[in-house]
Amino acid sequence: IKCVEVFKEFYQTKTKHRKLTWVYSLGTCNINGKFEPKTMELIVTTYQ
């Protein structure tokens, strides 16, 4: 995932003593869905 790699490179320039670990199962994503007759916001996990 490109955005993860970009942030990882940025993080490594700021600190040398810490390790960055991604826990994808704890992430969420907000999706705006346009359904007739209304728009709904779906909050799902990154696993979904």
Secondary structure, DSSP 8 states (H G I E B T S, - for coil): -HHHHHHHHHHHHH-SS------GGG-EEEEEEEETTEEEEEEEETT-
